[in-house]
Amino acid sequence: MGFRDYFKKDMYDIQNTNQVKEIQIEKLRKRMVYFYQKSSMVKAILDSKKIDPVSISLEQFREAVPVRLQRESSSPSSPGSKGALVDTMSELCGVSSQSFILLCSTSGTSGEPSPYFFTEEDMVATAQGFSRALWMISHSSEEQIRDLRVVQGFALSMVGAGIPAVETFIRLGIPVVPVGAEGGVERILYFSEKLGGNFLFSTPSLAEHLIDRDMDLVKKIGFKHVMCGAEPGAGIPEVRKKIEEGFGCPLWDAMGLIWGLMWISCDLPEYAGMHHLTDDMNLIELVDPETQEHVPFEDGAIGQLVITMLAGSMPPTRMSPGDIVQVFTKPCRCGAPGWRMKIIGRADDMLKIKGVVVYPAAIDGVITNFVPRVTGEFRIILDQPPPRVEPPLKLKVEYGKEMRQEELPALAKEIEELMHNRLKVRPAIEWLPPMTLERSTYKTRFIEKAYKKADND
C-alpha cells in the first residue's frame, strides 16, 4: 500500500467544477437506487413522496430527507441488547456485520457518543481524501510526501483523528509516531525529537501548549508541517501566527478525514479558508441553523454545514456536524482547486447578547491578540443555559506572567474596546493568575456552565 494506490489526480483537478457536480448527482442517484432496494425506510420515504430514485433531483432529495445532527444520526441500542448496535448499523448500511473492519464512535463531547463503522470501502475513501490534502500541502511533490513522519497528537482512540487516522497514514505509506494526546506534552516532545517526527497532527490547543512548554525544543525538533483540526483555532489569525512562529513552519487548518471528507487550508499569508477537495465523494449543502431551510450555495454564503456521503457504506443521509460556516466559491489566489470554507462557530455554542450573535472562536481571536500580556487561556461564564446571555458577557482571563496587578485595569479596558469594535459586545473580565485554568491536550472547552453548578448546590 502507498500514496499512489489512493491518490486520484484527475479527481483532484476537477474539484468545484461543473464536471464534478455532474458526478455528484450521478452518484447520489446510484446510492438512492441501492438503498431503495436495501432499506425499507428509504423505500417508504421515497414512495410516500412519489419520488423515483433513478431520476431524483437535488430539490427532491432535500424535500425527502431531513437534516439530522451527527450525534442524532444513530441511536445507541439498549444496554441489555448485546451486539444490537452492530446489527442496526448493518441493516442501515445494507452490508453484513462482518463487513465492518473498524468500529468507532464520536467523542460524545456534545452529548452521547455516536457510532461510525468502517468497511474496507470506507477506509479506501478516507485514504483517498487525505491523499489529496497531502498533495496540496506538499505542492504536488511526492518526494516531500515520502519524507513525512507524522506525530499523532490527537486522542489515540475511537475518534476519527485517532485510530482511523493512524490506519490512514499507514495505508498512504507514511510512518506514524502514535504518541496520542493521552501521552501528554512531555512525551510528545520527547518522541518527536528522538524518532525524528516532522509533521505534528493535533488540535491547535495542543500545538499552543507545546510552544508554551518549550518553544526552544519545538524549534530544535524542526517540524516541517503542523496540521490542526477539531477546533477553529488554526483559522484564527492570532492563533495561527502564534503557532507558525512558534514552530517555524506552516500551519494547515483541516477538517474531515473520515468517509473521504477533506478540507485543508492553503499557505497564503492571509487565511483564506479551507479548500474542499472531495466534491466527488461528498455532497455539501448549507441550511439556516434555526429554520433548517436551504441556503443557496454561493460565494460568501453563511449557514449550517450539511453533508451527504457519496462514497463508502453510509446511506445518503443529510448529516450536520453542527458547524456554522461561510463558503467561498470563487477560485483561490493560491491556485489550488476546491471551493473554500471558514468555520464561524458551532450551532450549540452560539451566544446571543442583546440580539448580537457571538461564538467562542471569535472571542478567542480577540483574547489571543493580547498575548503575551495574557496567556491566551480564558473561559466564558454562563449563568443560564445558552444561547441567551444577560449582559455583560462574563469572562475569566489569565494575565501574562510579566504583568503587574496595577496594569490589569488598563489591559481590561483595551480588551473591552477591541471586543466591542469587533464583536459589538462588552465583557466583564475576572483576572486569574497564569496556569490557573486547566489546559487540555484534547478539545478546549471555552464555556463554563455556572448555572449547572448552582443547580447542584
C-alpha positions in Angstrom: 0.0 0.0 0.0 1.2 3.5 -0.6 0.2 7.0 -1.7 -0.2 6.2 -5.4 -2.7 3.4 -4.6 -5.2 6.1 -3.3 -4.4 9.4 -4.9 -6.5 10.3 -8.0 -5.2 13.4 -9.6 -7.9 13.5 -12.2 -10.5 13.9 -9.4 -8.3 16.3 -7.5 -8.1 18.6 -10.5 -11.8 18.9 -11.2 -12.9 20.0 -7.7 -15.5 22.8 -7.7 -16.3 22.4 -11.4 -19.5 21.6 -13.3 -17.9 18.3 -14.2 -17.7 17.2 -10.6 -21.3 18.4 -10.0 -22.5 16.0 -12.7 -20.6 13.2 -10.9 -22.3 14.2 -7.6 -25.8 13.8 -9.0 -24.9 10.6 -10.8 -23.5 9.1 -7.6 -26.4 10.3 -5.5 -28.9 8.6 -7.8 -27.0 5.3 -7.8 -26.9 5.4 -4.0 -30.6 6.2 -3.7 -31.4 3.2 -6.0 -29.2 0.9 -4.0 -30.7 1.9 -0.6 -34.2 2.0 -2.1 -33.7 -1.7 -2.7 -31.9 -2.4 0.6 -33.8 -0.2 3.1 -37.5 -0.4 3.8 -37.2 3.0 5.4 -35.7 4.7 2.3 -38.3 2.9 0.1 -41.2 4.1 2.3 -39.9 7.7 2.3 -39.5 7.9 -1.5 -42.7 6.1 -2.2 -44.6 8.5 0.1 -43.2 11.4 -1.8 -43.7 9.6 -5.2 -40.0 10.1 -6.0 -38.2 7.8 -8.4 -34.7 7.2 -7.1 -33.4 6.7 -10.6 -34.1 10.3 -11.6 -34.2 12.0 -8.1 -33.2 15.7 -8.2 -31.3 17.6 -5.5 -34.5 19.5 -4.7 -36.4 16.2 -4.3 -33.6 14.8 -2.2 -33.7 17.8 0.2 -37.5 17.5 0.4 -37.5 13.8 1.2 -34.5 13.6 3.6 -34.5 15.9 6.7 -31.3 17.3 8.2 -30.0 15.3 11.3 -27.3 16.4 13.7 -24.3 14.0 13.7 -25.0 12.9 17.3 -28.6 12.0 16.3 -27.6 10.0 13.2 -27.5 6.7 15.1 -29.3 5.8 18.3 -27.5 3.5 20.7 -29.1 0.2 21.4 -30.4 -0.7 24.8 -27.8 -1.8 27.4 -29.2 -5.4 27.5 -29.1 -5.9 23.8 -25.6 -7.3 23.1 -24.4 -6.5 19.6 -27.7 -5.0 18.6 -26.0 -1.7 17.5 -23.7 -3.6 15.1 -26.8 -5.3 13.7 -28.6 -1.9 13.4 -25.7 -0.4 11.6 -25.5 -3.4 9.3 -29.2 -3.0 8.4 -28.8 0.7 7.9 -25.8 0.4 5.6 -27.1 -2.6 3.7 -24.0 -4.8 4.5 -23.2 -7.8 6.6 -22.0 -7.1 10.2 -18.8 -8.9 9.2 -18.1 -6.2 6.7 -17.2 -3.7 9.4 -13.5 -3.8 10.0 -13.2 -0.8 12.4 -15.9 0.1 14.8 -15.6 3.7 16.1 -17.5 6.5 17.8 -17.6 10.2 18.2 -16.1 11.6 21.4 -19.5 12.5 22.8 -18.4 16.0 23.9 -21.8 17.4 22.7 -23.9 14.5 24.1 -24.0 10.7 23.8 -21.3 9.2 21.5 -22.5 8.4 18.0 -21.1 5.3 16.3 -19.5 5.3 12.9 -18.2 2.0 11.5 -15.8 1.4 8.6 -15.9 -1.1 5.9 -12.9 -1.6 3.6 -14.7 0.7 1.1 -14.9 3.4 3.9 -11.2 3.1 4.7 -10.3 3.4 1.0 -12.4 6.6 0.7 -10.8 8.0 3.8 -7.3 7.4 2.4 -8.3 8.9 -0.9 -9.5 12.1 0.7 -6.4 12.5 2.9 -4.0 11.8 0.0 -5.4 15.0 -1.7 -4.6 17.1 1.3 -1.0 15.8 1.3 -0.7 16.5 -2.4 -1.9 20.1 -1.8 0.3 20.9 1.2 3.4 19.3 -0.5 2.9 21.4 -3.6 2.5 18.3 -5.7 5.8 16.7 -4.6 5.7 13.0 -3.9 9.3 13.3 -2.6 8.1 15.7 0.1 5.2 13.3 1.0 7.6 10.3 1.3 9.8 12.4 3.7 7.0 12.9 6.2 7.0 11.3 9.7 3.7 12.1 11.5 3.5 12.6 15.2 0.0 11.6 16.2 -1.1 14.2 18.8 -4.9 13.7 18.8 -6.6 11.4 21.2 -5.4 8.0 20.2 -8.8 6.5 20.5 -12.0 5.7 18.6 -12.5 9.3 17.3 -11.8 9.9 13.6 -8.4 11.6 14.2 -7.3 8.7 16.4 -7.0 5.1 15.3 -8.7 5.7 11.9 -6.1 8.5 11.1 -3.2 6.2 12.1 -4.6 3.5 9.8 -4.9 6.1 7.0 -1.3 7.3 7.3 -0.1 3.7 7.2 -2.2 3.0 4.1 -0.6 6.0 2.4 2.9 4.7 3.2 3.6 7.4 5.8 5.4 6.5 9.1 3.5 7.4 12.3 4.7 8.1 15.8 1.5 7.2 17.7 2.0 9.1 21.0 -1.5 10.4 21.2 -2.8 13.3 23.3 -3.0 10.9 26.3 0.8 10.8 26.3 1.0 14.5 27.3 3.2 17.2 26.1 6.4 15.9 27.6 6.2 12.5 25.8 5.0 14.2 22.6 8.1 16.4 22.6 10.4 13.5 23.7 9.3 11.1 20.9 9.1 13.9 18.3 12.8 14.6 19.0 14.0 11.0 19.4 12.1 9.5 16.5 12.5 12.4 14.0 8.9 13.5 13.9 8.5 16.3 11.4 4.7 16.6 11.0 2.5 17.4 14.0 -1.1 16.2 13.7 -3.1 17.7 16.7 -5.6 20.2 18.0 -4.4 23.9 17.9 -4.7 23.9 21.7 -2.1 21.1 22.0 0.2 22.9 19.5 0.0 26.1 21.6 0.6 24.0 24.7 3.8 22.6 23.2 5.0 26.1 22.4 4.2 27.4 25.9 6.0 24.4 27.5 9.3 24.5 25.5 9.5 26.7 22.4 13.2 26.2 22.0 12.8 22.4 21.9 9.9 22.7 19.5 12.1 24.7 17.1 15.0 22.4 17.6 12.9 19.4 16.5 12.4 21.0 13.1 8.8 20.3 12.3 8.0 20.9 8.6 4.3 20.9 9.0 1.6 21.4 11.7 -1.9 20.1 10.7 -4.6 21.0 13.2 -8.3 20.3 13.5 -11.2 19.6 15.8 -11.3 23.3 16.9 -11.4 26.5 14.9 -8.1 27.9 16.4 -6.0 27.3 13.3 -8.3 29.6 11.3 -8.0 32.4 13.8 -5.2 34.9 12.6 -3.8 35.5 16.1 -3.6 31.8 16.9 -2.3 30.9 13.5 0.5 33.5 13.9 1.5 32.1 17.3 1.7 28.5 16.1 3.6 29.3 12.9 6.1 31.5 14.6 6.5 29.0 17.5 7.1 26.0 15.2 8.8 27.9 12.4 6.7 26.1 9.8 3.3 26.3 8.0 0.1 25.6 9.9 -2.6 23.8 8.0 -6.2 24.1 9.2 -8.0 20.8 8.4 -11.4 19.2 8.8 -13.0 15.9 7.8 -10.8 12.8 7.3 -13.4 10.0 7.7 -15.5 8.8 4.7 -13.4 10.8 2.3 -14.3 14.2 3.7 -11.3 16.6 3.4 -10.9 20.3 3.9 -7.5 21.9 4.1 -6.2 25.5 4.2 -3.6 26.8 1.8 -0.4 28.7 2.6 -1.5 32.2 1.6 -0.2 34.7 4.2 -3.8 35.8 4.9 -6.0 32.9 5.9 -8.4 32.2 3.0 -10.4 29.3 4.5 -10.2 25.5 3.9 -10.3 24.1 0.4 -12.8 21.3 0.0 -11.1 18.5 -2.0 -13.7 15.8 -2.2 -16.7 17.0 -4.1 -16.8 13.6 -5.9 -17.2 11.8 -2.6 -19.4 14.2 -0.6 -22.4 16.5 -1.4 -22.2 19.6 0.8 -25.1 22.0 1.5 -25.9 24.9 3.7 -29.1 25.4 5.7 -30.4 28.1 8.1 -29.4 27.0 11.6 -32.8 27.9 13.1 -35.3 27.1 10.3 -33.3 24.3 8.6 -34.3 25.9 5.2 -31.9 25.5 2.3 -29.4 28.3 1.8 -28.2 28.9 -1.8 -24.6 27.7 -2.1 -22.9 30.8 -3.5 -19.8 32.9 -2.8 -19.9 34.4 0.7 -23.0 32.4 1.9 -23.3 31.6 5.6 -25.2 28.6 7.0 -25.1 25.4 8.9 -23.0 22.7 7.3 -24.8 19.6 5.9 -23.0 16.6 4.5 -24.3 13.7 2.4 -21.8 10.8 1.8 -21.4 9.8 -1.8 -18.7 7.1 -1.1 -18.4 4.3 1.4 -21.1 2.3 3.1 -23.1 5.1 4.8 -26.6 5.7 3.4 -27.3 9.1 1.7 -28.5 10.9 4.8 -28.2 14.7 5.2 -26.0 14.9 8.3 -24.8 18.0 10.1 -21.8 18.2 12.5 -23.4 21.5 13.8 -20.8 23.8 12.4 -21.8 27.3 11.1 -19.6 28.2 8.1 -19.1 30.7 5.4 -18.3 29.4 1.9 -16.3 30.9 -0.9 -16.9 29.5 -4.4 -14.6 31.8 -6.4 -11.1 30.4 -7.3 -8.5 30.9 -4.6 -5.4 33.1 -5.3 -3.2 30.2 -4.2 -4.2 28.2 -7.4 -5.3 25.1 -5.6 -8.7 23.6 -6.5 -11.8 23.4 -4.5 -14.3 25.9 -3.0 -13.4 27.1 0.4 -14.9 27.3 3.9 -14.3 29.2 7.1 -15.7 28.0 10.4 -17.6 30.7 12.2 -18.7 28.6 15.2 -20.9 25.7 16.3 -24.7 26.0 16.4 -24.7 24.7 20.0 -22.0 27.2 21.1 -23.9 30.2 19.8 -24.4 33.1 22.3 -26.9 36.0 21.9 -26.2 39.1 23.8 -28.8 41.8 23.3 -29.5 40.3 19.9 -25.8 40.1 18.9 -24.7 36.6 17.9 -21.2 35.7 19.2 -19.2 32.4 19.0 -16.4 31.4 21.4 -13.9 31.2 18.4 -14.4 34.9 17.8 -13.7 35.7 21.4 -10.6 33.5 21.3 -9.3 35.7 18.4 -9.7 38.8 20.5 -8.0 37.4 23.6 -5.1 35.9 21.7 -4.4 39.3 20.2 -3.1 40.4 23.6 -0.5 37.6 24.2 1.9 37.8 26.0 0.1 40.3 28.3 -2.4 37.4 28.6 -1.6 33.7 28.4 -4.4 33.2 25.8 -6.4 31.0 28.2 -10.0 32.1 29.0 -13.4 30.8 29.9 -16.9 32.2 29.2 -19.1 32.0 32.3 -22.7 31.3 31.7 -25.3 31.9 34.5 -28.1 30.5 32.4 -28.4 28.0 29.5 -27.4 29.4 26.1 -28.0 31.0 23.7 -29.4 34.0 25.6 -26.8 35.8 27.7 -27.6 38.6 30.1 -25.0 41.4 29.5 -22.2 41.9 30.3 -20.5 38.8 28.9 -18.6 37.3 31.8 -15.0 36.1 31.1 -12.3 34.6 33.2 -8.9 35.5 31.6 -5.4 34.6 32.7 -3.0 37.5 32.7 0.6 37.0 31.5 3.4 36.2 33.9 5.1 39.6 33.4 2.0 41.6 34.1 1.7 43.6 37.3 -1.6 43.9 39.2 -1.8 47.6 38.7 -1.6 47.2 34.9 -4.6 44.9 34.7 -7.4 47.5 34.8 -6.0 49.3 31.7 -5.5 46.0 29.9 -9.1 45.0 30.7 -10.2 48.3 29.1 -8.2 47.6 26.0 -9.7 44.1 25.6 -13.2 45.5 26.2 -12.7 48.1 23.5 -11.3 45.7 20.9 -14.1 43.2 21.6 -16.7 45.9 21.3 -15.3 47.1 18.0 -15.0 43.6 16.5 -17.9 41.7 18.1 -20.2 44.5 19.3 -20.3 43.2 22.9 -18.5 44.4 26.1 -17.1 41.8 28.5 -16.7 41.9 32.3 -13.3 40.4 33.0 -12.3 38.4 36.1 -8.5 38.2 36.1 -6.7 34.9 37.0 -3.0 34.2 37.6 -1.1 32.3 34.9 -1.8 28.5 34.7 -5.0 28.7 36.8 -7.2 27.3 34.1 -6.9 23.7 33.2 -5.0 23.0 30.0 -6.3 20.4 27.5 -4.5 18.3 25.0 -7.9 17.4 23.6 -10.6 19.9 22.5 -10.5 23.1 24.7 -13.9 23.8 26.2 -14.3 27.6 26.4 -17.6 27.6 28.1 -18.0 27.2 31.9 -21.6 26.4 32.8 -22.0 28.1 36.2 -25.8 27.5 36.1 -25.2 23.8 36.4 -23.1 24.2 39.5 -25.8 26.4 41.0 -28.4 23.6 40.3 -26.2 21.1 42.1 -25.7 23.2 45.2 
